[in-house]
């Protein structure tokens, strides 16, 4: 009630929520840019890159106008845009904190006006602008006639709203997960998805370059009826005079948008009214927890070796940074040889890439422990303790790497059909793996560096030089150590009648790799035992 007039003020209308939220986002963005000149420079640089890339894409789409396969590109592009909007919130949950609905949970807002307001605010930014430019270019590439352009205006709006609503609905439905530890693990693994996606796109581009856009016809015949690509399909249908088909395609996109908004509203209501139980840990019997923790230990050697192996394997499964590094190495180690084999341009020797990618995990062993390494350092009082510690870490790595290397090599061999070279490549892979374990153990003791626990950086500030020396210097040393086995392989392949003896490389390479590993552990153990304070200081800087 107003003290001056005694009248009760009218409640705020639902329509007034949308401009307020939009202005709120603009204000937050503006104030964020005022915090530092570096942040402003990064934003301006990102904006310039987006504008240039959007302009190039627009020109490329306009150049497709009149091409008989232009629809294939535009429909597939729209489907990929929608997929990107759907998955990006899962891997970059902190990308748009200004639209976190939980920040508004204490305000007296109805779900439906709030959905409209958040949807309008979501249209502000570089991402929606970039999407809009691509959609406009797609309409120009496929539209012919005034009716098609009018349909294109409707289709562009529908497709853009579907993309944004899809991203908001996915983010809202998974907000509890994205703000938890598992969600942060998922965000760290985004590098893996990007790496795999880049290889898939490269593979697809090469196939299209060799066979042409006509190979997309079967996929486009399906996608043109899947929202939001169906909206772009309606533009082509109107251009061809199929008005009934165009209405059906636009109706599908409209129904999809309505379904997304309804789902978003329900999840938003549940998120802002239901209690948060994401941090509650279900009670479980002590016996079950003890049995689960000791299950892995029963399969490993007794004593310190088994303890170190179990700890290392648990880091691989539980620590986000370690998990991301392993997942990326496993994926790329498989993708490079297999994709090259599928393209018909690969070599069976590419299978050695798997051993090389996983061998990198031996580098900076103590830095992977971060500040918790002091607990390990307290148990190392002699060269023997250091040797057993390093040996346990190497055995844990071999437990995954050896079967993986065999699997990748056999799969690559099967794709290429060169079974005679299988023993040779396996021997080379084992020798390379042994060399990298040896240099990795020594490098971990000689050039340790810290890995920050938060964020996406893998090296603490000021230690980039150590990281380069540790990894790339160790890899060069590993290549030099493998030189005798490589020279033997070359000699056996080029010598007269030598092909029948290349199988010797399998036992020789395995034995040579094992000897290199033992030698590397023996050399690294004294350094580790005698320089524990320096190692502890280096790995704790982050």
N, C-alpha and C positions, 0 to 999 in steps of 0.2 A: 504494500500500500504506500502511495506517495505521501510523505509528511506534509507537503505543501497543499495538496488538493484533496487528499483523502481518497483518491481514486486508485483502484487496483490496476497496475500496468498490464497491458495485453501481453500474453506470452509470445515469444519469438516464433514466427512462422517457420514451417519446414523449408520454405524456399530461401530463407535467409541464411541457412546453414552452408549451402554450397559456396557462395562467394567468400564467406568468412574462412572456410577451410582452404580455398584456393589462395586467398591473400596470406593466410598463415604459412602455407608452404613457400610462397614467394619470399615472405619475410625471413623464414628460417634459412632458405638458400642464400639470400642476400647477406644476412648476418654471418653465415658461415664463411662466405668469401671475404668478409672484412677481418677475419681473425688473423690472417697472415698473407704476406705478398706471395709466398710460395704456393699457397692454396689457390690464390687467384691465378697465378701463372699456370698451374696445372689445369685449372678449369678452362682457361682461355685456350691453352694448347689442345686440350681434348675437344673443345668446341670447334676449333679450326680443322682438326683431323676429321671429325664427324661431318662437317660441312663439305670438305673436299671430297671425302669418300661418297657422301650422298650425291653430290653433283656428278661424280663420275658414274655412279650407278644409274642415275637418272638419264644421263646421256646415252649410256649403253642400252637401257630399256627403250628409249625413244628410237635408237637406231634399229631396233628389232621390228619396228612398225612395218607391216607389209610382209614380214617373213612368215612362211606357212607354219612354222613351228614356234611362233611367238607365244602362243597359249601355253605350250609345254613349260616354257621358262617362267611365265608369270604365275601360273597355278602352283608350280613346285616352289617358287620363291615365297608365295604367300603361306603355303603349308610349313615351310622351314621357319619363317618368321613367327608363326604361331607356336611352333615347337620351342623356339628359342625363348619366347616370352613365358612359356609354361615352365621350363626347367631352370631358367636363370635365378628365380627367387630361391631355389633349393640350394644353389651353389654360392650365391652372393646374398645371404640374408640381410646383411647390413648395408646393402646398396641404397636403400631409400628409407632411412629411419624416420623421415618426416611423415610417413604414411602408416606408421605402426598404430593400429587401432587400440591397442592396450593403453596407450597414452591418454585416450579419451574416455576411459572406462568410468571415471567418476563424474562425467558430465551427463546431464539429463537429455540424452539424444535418443531419438527413435531409430531403429535399425534401417528402415527404408530411406529416410532422408540422409542418414549417415552414409549409406552405400552410394547414393547419388553424389554426395559431396566428395567422398574419397575417389570415386570414379573420375569426376571432373579434375580433382587435384592430380590424379595419376597421369592425366594428359599433358601435364606441364613437365618438360624435361627434354633432354637430347634424344632419349630412346624413342618416345612417341613421335618426335619430329622426324627422326631418321626413318621410322616405319612409315610415316605418312608420305614421305618423299618416294619411297620405293613403291608404295601402293599407287600413287599418282602416276608414276612412270609405267607401272603395269597396265593401268587403264589406258594410257596413251598408246601403249604398244598394241593393244588388242581391240580398242574401240573403233568402230567405223560407222559414222552417222550420228545425227543429233540425239536420237533416242538412246544410242549406246553410251554417249557421253553423260546423258542425264542418269542413266542406270549406273554409270561409273561413279558418279558423285555419291549415290546411295550405297553402292558397294564399298567404296573407300571408307565411308563412315562406319558401316557395319563391321568391316574387317578390322579397322583400328580399335573399335570399342570391344570387339571380341578378344583381340590380343591383350589389351590392357585388363579387361575383366578376368581373363584366364589367369594372368599373372597374379592379380590381387586375390582371386579365389584360392589359387594354389598356396600363396604365401599365408593367407589367413588360416586355411585348413591345417597348415603345418607349422604355425608360428610357435607352438609349444616345443616342437622338435627342433626348429631352427635356432631357438634361444637356449637349447640345452647343450650338453657336452657332445652328444651324438650329432647334433646339428652342426657344431663347429667341426667335427670330424668330417662330415659330409662336405662342408665348405672347403676344407683343406684338400679333399680329393677332387675338387673341381679341375685341378691341373691335369689329373689323369683323364677326365672326360674330354677336356680340350685337346689333349695330345691324341687320344683315340679319334676324336672327331676330325682333327686335321688330317690324319692319315686316311680316314674314310672319304673325306672330301677330295683329297688328292687322288685317291684310287678312282673315285667316281668321275672326276674331271678327265683323267686319262682315258677312261673307257668311253666317255662322251666324245672326246677329241678323236678317237679312232673310229667310232661307229656312228656319230652324229646324233642330233637331237631327236630323231625319229624313234630311237630306242626308248624314249620316255613316254610314248603314246599309251601303252597299257596302264602305267601308273597314273598318268594324267586323267585317263578315262574314269578312274576311281576317285581321285582326289578332287575332281571338279564338282563332286557331289558331297564333299566333306567340308563343313564350315571350318574356317572362314574362306577357304579356297573356292567354295561354291559361289561366293559373292563375285569373285573375279570371273568365274565360269559363266555367270549370268551376263556379264558384259559381252563376252564372245557370242553367247546365244542370241542376244538382241542384235548383234552385228549380222548374224546369219538369218535373222527373221524368225527365230524360234522363241516367240514371246511367252508361250505357256511354259516352256522349259525354264526360261529366265525367271519367271515368277516363282516357280517351284524352288529354284536354287536360292533366290533371295529369301524366300520363306524359310528355308532350312537354316540360313544364317541368322535370320531374325529369331527363330525358335531357339537356336543355340545360344544367342545372346541373352534371351529371357531366362533360359535354364541356368546359365552361368550366374546371372545376377541373383536368381532365386537361391541357388546353392551358396553363393557368397553371403547373402543375407542370413541364411540359416546358420552357417558356420560362424559368422560374425556375432550373431546373438548368443550362440553357445560359448564362444570364446570370452565374451564380455560379461557373461552371467554365471558360468560354471566355475567351480573352484579349481585352482591349479594343483594338480596332483603329480606334476612332472618330477618334482623333487622328492616325492615320498618313495621310500624304498620298502618294498613288500617284505614282510617278515618271512624268514625261511629257517628251517631247522639248522642248528649248528652242524649236525651230522652231514647234511646235504652240502653245505658250503665246504666243509673239510674234505668230503669225498671229491667234490669237483676240483678243488685246488690241488689235490694230490694225484688226480687221474693222469695228468701229463707227466708228473714226476716219476710215476711207476714205469714209464716207457723209456726213461732216460738213464744214463749211467749214474751210479751212486757217487756220493761225495761232492766235492766242490764243482767238478766238471758238469755234473747233471744240474746242479743249482744254477750255475752260470748259463747253461743252455736254456733252462726253463725261464729264467729272467729275461734273456734276450728274445725268446719267442713270445713272451707276454708283451714285451715292448712293441714287437711287430704287430700284435693284435690290438693293443690298447692305446698306445701313444699316437696321437694324431699325426705328428710330423713323421715319425718312423713308418707308420702305416701308409702315409701318402707316398713316401719315397719308395717303399717296397712295391706298392700297387703300380706306380708309374713305371718302375723298372720291369716288373713282370709283364705289363701290357706292351711297352715299347719293344722289349726283347722278343716278344712273339710277333708283333705287328710287322716289324721291318723285314725279317726273312720271309714270313708267310705272304705278305702283300706283294712283295717283289716276285715271289714264286708264282702267285696267282696271275700276275701281269705277264708272265713269261719272260721277264727280263732279269730274274734273280739268279743267284748262284748259291750252290749248297754251302759255300763258305760263309754266307751271311748268317748261318745258324750260330756261328761263333759269337754273334752279337748278343745272344741271350746270356752266355757266360760272362761277357764283358759288362753288361748292364747290371747283373746281380753282383758281380765282383766289386763294383763300386761301393756296395753297402758295407764292405769291410773297412773303408776309410773313415777316419774320425770316429772310431768306436767309442771313445770316452766322451766326446762331445755330444753324442746321442743321449748320454745319460743326463746331460745338463747339470744342474746344481746337485742332483742326487748322487753324483759320482763320489762325493766325499764319503758316503756310506761304503762304497766299494773300496775306496782308498784306505779306509780303516782296517780292512781285512788283508791288505797286501803288506807284508813285512819282509819279504825276501824275493829273490829272483825266481825261485820256484813258484811262489804264490802268483807272481805276475805272469809266469808262463802258463800256469793252469788257467788263469783268468782269460788270457788271450786264446788259449786252445779251446776253451768252452765256447767263446764267442764265435770262433771259426767253425766249430762243429755245428753250432746252431744254424749258421749260414749255409753250411754244406747240406744240412738236413732238408733244406728247401731247394737249394741251387742244383744239386746233382740230379735229382729226378726231373726237375724242370728243364735242365739243359738237354737231357736225353730225350724228353718229350718234344721239345722244339726242333731238335736235330732230326728225329725220326719223322715228324710231321713235314718238315721242309723237304726231306729226302723223298717222302711219298709223293709230294706235289710235283717234284721235279723228275721223279722216276730214276734217280741216280743212286741205286742201292749200293753199288760197288764202292762209292766214296764215303759211305756211312762210317766205317771204322776210322778212316783218316780224319774226318771232320770231328768226330767225338774225341779222338786223341788230341787234336789241336785245341778243342774247347776245354778239355781237362787241364792241359798245360797252361792255357791262358788263365783259367780260374785259379790254379795254384799260384801263378805269378802275381795275380792281383791280390790274393789273400796274403801273400808274403809281403808285398809292398804296402798293402793296406795296414797290416799290423805294425810295420815299422813306421809308416807315416802317422798312424794314430798316436804313437808315442813321441815322435819327433816334431810334428806340426799339429797339435790339437787346437781346436777352435770351438767357440761356443755357438750353439744353435738357439735362437730366441724361442721361447715357448709360445708366445703370442704372435699373431699376425702371420704374414706369408713369407717373411724373410727367413732364409736358411743360414745366414751368417750374421753374427753380431757386428755392429758398426766398428770399423777399425781393424777387422780381422779378415777382410776380403783377400788380402795378399796371402795370408796363411792358407786359406781355403784353396786358392789357385795352386799354390805350391804343393799342398797335400794331395789334391785329386789329380791334377794334370801332370804334375811331376811324377807322381806314383804310376800313372798310366803309361807314361813314356818309359819309365824303368821296367814296368811289366812287359811292354812290347820288346824291349831289349833282352829281357830274360827269356822270352819265348823265341828269340832268334834262332837258337840251335834246332828246335823242333820244326820251325818254319823252313829253315834251310834243308833239313832232312826231307821234309815233305816235297819241296821243290825238286830236290835231287832224285827222289824216287819216282816222281811223275815224269821227269824229262829224260832220265837215263833209259838206255835200251833195255826193254823187258822189265823195267822197274815197277810197272803197274801191279804186278802180281804180289809185290811185297809191301804195298801201302797199308795193309792191315796191321803191320807191325807198329804203326803210329798209335794205335789204340792203347796197347799195354805200355809202350814207351812214353806216350804223352801222359797217361795216368800216373805212372811211376815218377816221371819228371815233375809233374805238378805237385805230387805229394811231397817230394823232396824239397821243392821250393817252399812249400807251405811250412814244413818243419823248420827249415833254415830261417825263414822270415820270423817265425815265432821265437826261435832261439835268440835271434839278434835283437828283437824288440823287447824281450823280457827284461834284460838288465837296464835298458834305458827307461822302461816303465817303472821299475822298482826304485831306481836311484833319483828319479826326477818327478816323483809324485806331487810335491808342492807346486812345481811349475805347471804341471798338467792340470791340477785342480784349479789353479788360478786362471788358466786359459779357458777352461770349459765353463767356468762360473761367471764370466764377464757379462753374459746376456741376461 
